[in-house]
Amino acid sequence: MQETTTRRPSNRLTAMQVKNPLEPGKYHDGGGLGLYLMVKPNGARSWVQRITVHGKRRELGLGSPPVVTLAKAREAALENKRTVHAGIDPLQARRDAEEVPTFAEASRTVHKLHLPTWRNVKHGQQFITTLETYAFPRLGKRKVSDVTTADVLAVLSPIWNTKRETARRLKQRIGMVMKWAVAKGWRQDDPSMAITQALPKDKQEKAHRKALAYTDVATCMQIIESSGAGISTKLALRLLVLTASRSGEVRLARWGQVDWKAAGGPVWTRPAEVMKAKKAHSVPLAEAAAEVLEQAKTISDHMDPEALVFPGTVKGKPLSDATLLKLVRENGYDIDIHGFRTSFRTWTQEKTTFAREVAEAALAHTIKDKAEAAYARSELMDKRRALGEAWAFYLADQSAKVVRIG
């Protein structure tokens, strides 16, 4: 059937006319917007706008009645006219908008991009799991370009006071997704950055890890030595104290990390993956620390470089952090394992003349000042070995005094 074009004398359609049955054809609305109602032979209807962009004629579909009313179609047509007047192609803008991913899609893309750079698979999984649990229910189906500060605030507020650390990580991860969207040109800002003042401040000071006074460390070690704990656990804790190491560095120690023939004495080099700063760190071992490793040879295959120095109860598995913590607390000390590092640092500061940088190097602390770090290239091995010997001597001397008093 040949298509016909129908124009009303007033050049304007009415809502009633749009509702009533119409013959197939194009029904122009007039008004200079290029809007008309297309009626197909099967009765299907749709709004179409004919518009010229950069000298080229375009036809834009605007939806169909009754979902899109006459008033809504005119409103959309007028907005398209304004867009063209601003030098923008509304059809291309629509296509670009359709390409913008949802927050969930953007999150999964960012997760995939960063996965090779994370410390391990578990850390990468935590990134997406946190977003799935807390952010996706509200933001998941929303275009990443449409997420507002109010949306981010609504996600964080319910857990900000009850799960502060989780909420902080969630905020950071939402920010990573938003910054990626900014880089892609889909938005101009990161809404997670604008809500800091809207969230309640944490009035509680960050709790310091519980630590012993350095004068009590020797007594603690003696009590633990005389306890009924397993030898692997006791030796691990002793090495941890003598070397001022972190728990994971000791628990994951393997025999291949120990160089018994190093110049100056044995050196224990921890690989980057077990270090907090993700940088390998060598520890010159004092005689007392080396003796701990000698004793550990009786409980582990020291000829196998991949064997754990302090094996756990499950074959091939290391001791757990909870095991060491349980050891000190069951023996009457309400402290944290990390607190022994604090004891060592306080003793160094109050009872020795070793320079600050020697103590910091012994603790494997990263120098935050970039200029200072650029010049601090020495590992200070000789001075750190002397510091380790002094710490071991102090603990032994304190132990002797406890025995004499007893």
N, C-alpha and C positions, 0 to 999 in steps of 0.2 A: 504494500500500500504506500502511495506517495506521501512523504512527510509534508505536513502543512504548518505554517506559522500563523499563530493567532495573536493579535494585539487588541487589547481593550481600548476603547475611545479615550479613556483617561490615562492609558499607557501604564497602568498599575494593576497588579493582581490583587485580589482580596482573599482573606483567610477562608471565607465561605467557598469561593470558587475553587481553591486548592483542595478543599475537602470533598467537593462534588465530583461525580464521574466526568471525565473529559475525553474527548476524541484524541487519538494518537497525534503527536506533533510537538512543536515548541511553543511555549507560552511565555512571551517576554514580559518582564516585570516593569521595564522602563526605569526612569530615574537616573539613567546614565551609568549604572553599575555593571551593565552587561549581564545581568542575571536573568535566567529563564528556567522554566520548569519543563523538563523533558518527559513526555508521556509516550511509552512504547506500545506497540500493538497488543502486547499481552497485559497491558494495564499498569506495568511497573512504572514508577515515577522517580525522578531524581532531579536535584538542583544542579545546574551547571552555570558557571560564570565564564564568559568570554572576555579575555583581557589581553592587552598588548604590553609585552615586556621587552625592552631594548629593541623595539621595532619588530618583534616577532609575536604573532598571535598565539595565545595559549588558551586552552579550555580546562578549567579546574572543576572537579567534582566537589560538591559541598554537602553531600548526604542526601537523604530521601525523607519525604513526609511519611508518616506524621512525626517521626523522631526529630527531624529538623523542621521546625515550623517556618512559615513565611518570614516572620520577624527575625528568627535566628539566621536564616539564609541571607537576608539583607544585611544583618550585622556582620556576618562573615565576609560577604562581598565587599562591604565598605572597608573592612580591615585589610583585605587584599589590595584594594585601591591605594590605601595609605602606605602599604608596604612597597608597592611599585613606585609610588611617589618618592619614597626614601631611597630608591635605587636598588631595591632588593627583589629578587625573583621569588615570589611566594611559593611557586612549585618546588624550586630548589630548596627553599627554607623548610618546606614540609618534608622533603626527602631527607634532609639533614637531621630534622627532628626525629624522624622515624629510625634513623641509625643510632641515636643516642641510646645506650644500654640502660637497663634498670640498675638500681643500686646492687642487687644480688648478682647480676651479670658482670658489672664492673668489679665487684669484690672478688669474684672468682678469677677474673682476668688478672687483677693485681696480685692475687695469691699465686697464680701460676708464674707470673713474671718474676716475683721475688723468691720463689721456692728454692732456686739454686744457691741463693745468697744466705739463707738462714743457717743457723748453727747445725740443726739436725731436722729430721722429718717431724719429730714431735713438736718442735717450735713452730714449724710451718703449719702443722695441723691445728695448733692452738689459735693461730691467726684467723683461719676461716671458721673454726668452731665457735669462737667468741662472737663473731659477727652473725653467724646463723642463729645462735641462741638468743642474743639480745637485740640485734639491729634489724634482722630480716623481717620479723613479725610486723614491724611498722614501716620500714624503708625498702624492704626487698623488692616489691613490685613497682616502686616509684622510679621514674626516670632519674638518673643520677643528676641531671641538670635541674630537676625540680625540688631536690632536697633542701630544706630550709634550716635555719638555726633553731627554729621552734621544734622541728622534727628531731634534730640531734639532742636537744635539751630534753625532749620527751623520752628519748631512749635512755639517756644517762641518769636522769633524776631519780627513778625508782631504786637504783642500786648505788647511787653516789655515796650515801652514808653507811649503808650496810655492807657493801662490797667495794670499798674504796679502790683497792689495787686493781681489781677486775675492771672497774669503771674507767680508771685511768688508761689501762691498756686498750680498752674498747674505744675510748676517745682518740687515742693515738692511731688505731687501726682504721677508724672511720676517716680520720684526717689523711691517711695514706691514700685511700680510695678517692677522696675529694681532690687531693693534689694531682692525682693522675688524671682526673676529669678536667681539671684546669689546664693541664698540659696538653690535653687532647682538644682543647678549645670548646668544650661543652658547657663550661661555666666560668665565671670570673673570680670566684672566691672559694675559700674553704670554710664552710659554716661551723666546723668544729673549733675554729680558732676564735670565734666571736662570742663564745658562751662562757668563757672562764669566769667573768664577773658575775654571771647569773647562777653559777653553782655554789653551794655552801663551801666556805673555807674549812679546811681541816685544822681545828684549833688544838688538836692533840699533837704534841711534839712527837716526832719520829722516835720510837723507842730504841734505845741503844741495846745491842746484844749484851746479855748478862755475862759479866766477866769476873774472874777472881782477882784480888789484889795479888801482885806478883810475889808478895811474901808468903802467900798461901799455896802457890802452885806446887811446890815440892811436896808438901804434906798431902795434897790431893793425889799426886802421882804415887806416893807411897801407899796410900789407902787402896788405890785401884790395883797396884801391883800385888797386894796381899788379898785381893778379892778372888772369888771363884770364877771370874770371867774367863773366856777362852783366850789362849795365848795369842792367837792372831789379832784379836780385838785389842788386847793390852799392848802388844807391840806397835800396832798401828797408832794408837793414841800417844804412845811414848814418842814415836817419830814425829807425829804431828806437833807435839809440844816443843821438842828440841829444834825443829826446823821452822817453827812458826808458820806452818803450811795450812792451807784450806783443807777441809775434809775430803773433797773430791780428788784433790791432788794426791793425797795419801792412799785413799781407798782404791784408786785406779792405777796406782803405781805398778809398773811391770819391770821385770829384771833387766830387760834390754835398755832401760833408761839410765842404768847405773854404769858409770865408767870408773872402774876400780883403779885404772892405771893413769888417770889424769895427773898432770903436773900439779904438785902441791898437795895431792890427796884425792880421795874419791869425790866424784861429782855426780849429782843426780839431776838429770835434765828432763823436766816435764814437758810433753808436747803441747802445742798450741791448743789442741781441742779440749784439754782438761783445764786450761787456764782461763781465768775470768776475762783477761784482756785479749784472749785469743792470740797470744804470742808466746813462743817457747821460752822457758825460764830455767836457768841452771842454778843448782844449789850446791855450794861447796860444803861437804859434810864434815861436821866436827867428829872427833873420835867416838864420842858417845852415840851419835847418830849412826855412824858406820857400824858400831857394835850392835845396834838394833837390827840392822839389815843382816849382819852375820847370824844373829839368832833366828831371823826369819827364814834362813835357808833350811832350817829343820822342818818347816811346815809347808814349804813350797818348792817346786822344781826350779831352782835358781839357774839351772843350765839351759832352760828354755826361755829365750828373750821375751816371748809373748805371755809367759805365765805371770799371774798376779802375785805380787809380793805378799799381800795379805788376803788370801782367799776367804770367801764367805762360807757359810755352811752348805750352800748349794754349789756343786762342782762347776767351776768355770765362771761363777758369778762373784762379784766383789762384795765386800761388806757394805751394808746399807748405812746411810747417814744416821738413821734412827738407832742403829746398834751402838754407835759411839755415844750418842746423846743419852741413850738408856744407861750406858755404862757409868757415866759420871753422875747422873741423877739418882740412880739406884744406890750409889755410894754416898749419898747425902749432899751433893752439890747441885743447887738449883742454878745452873749456868748453861750457856750455849757453847758448843764446840768452838765456834768462831771466836769466842771470848778469850781463848788462850793467845790469840794473835794480839789482842788488846793488852793482855798482861805483859807479853814480850815487849811491845812497843813502849809501854809505860816504864818498864824496867830500864830499857835502853835510854830513855829520856832522863830518868831520875838518877840512875846509878852508874852510868858510863859517860865517857867523853867521845863516843863514836859520833861522827857527823850525821846529820839528819838524812842525807842522801844515801848513806850506807844502810841505815835502818829501813828506809823506804824501799831500797833495792832488795833487801832481805825479804820484805813482805810482798814483793812483786807488784808494788803499786805503780800505776802509770803516772808519769809526770804530765800534769795538765797544761802547764805553761809550754807552748810550742817552741818558744825561743830557747828556754832552758833545756827542753827535750832534745833539741837539735845538737846541743853541745854535749849532752850527757850520754855518750856512746860507750863508756867503759862499764863493764859489769861489776867492777870493784870486787873481784873474786877474793883477792888476798885479805882485804879488809873485812869482807863478809865472813870469811872463814874464821878470822880472829874474833869477830863478834859472836859467831856460833859457838866457838870454844868458850868464850867468856860466859855466855848464857848457860851452857852445859855445866861449867864449873860452879856457877852461882847456885844452880839447882842442886848439884851434888853437895855443896857446902851446907845449904839449907837443910838437906836431908840428914846430913851428919849431925847437925845441931838438934834436929828433932829426936834422933836416936839417943843422943847424949842426955837430953832432957828427960826422955822416957826412962 
